[in-house]
Amino acid sequence: MSHKVQIYPHNDLFNLAYYQLGVINKKVQDGIEDAVGLDCMSCLISLAFTTEALVNFIGKKRVQRWKERDFYKSKMEKVCAQAGVAFSKHTEPYKTLWELKELRDSIAHGKPVELQTEIKDRDELRKAMECEWDKKLVPDYVNSAYDQVKEFERLLFENCKISVGETITSAVLLPK
């Protein structure tokens, strides 16, 4: 039996982010602080991957001569142009999408930092040891980022005239 199989990872990644966001919000609701920063990091990485997968999905479906290995900004601009909107790193939802991309890159390409510093107390030491992404590892930012990615998805699907049904991983039996 021959089948046409369509695998669209943006759904799985968005479902993963949704699950992680639920864990974060449940911990906040229950007053549990243990590992919330790690949960936030996981969710933000999932959202960054979701965004990339969404861009590749729309690009493959709607952009002629799509190049999946093109630079992120170039791909984003092409997909946004196809959706009839201008990509700008300074306006939402694109500002957050760019922040997610930069966070993902800084984690994926992590470079060691070594420095010598004078400190007066534990707070100063903690500040000296912060990673560039630490300020984003809070539930409020993660919830906002999730909403911005959801808005981006809605905008793309609506403006590119793609129904939700067309975005689902599926297999269809082909006639003989």
Secondary structure, DSSP 8 states (H G I E B T S, - for coil): --EEEE--HHHHHHHHHHHHHHHHHHHHHHT--TTHHHHHHHHHHHHHHHHHHHHHHHHHHHSTT--TTS-HHHHHHHHHHHTT----TTSTTHHHHHHHHHHHHHHHT----------SSHHHHHHHT--TTGGG-SHHHHHHHHHHHHHHHHHHHHHTT--GGGGS-EEEE---
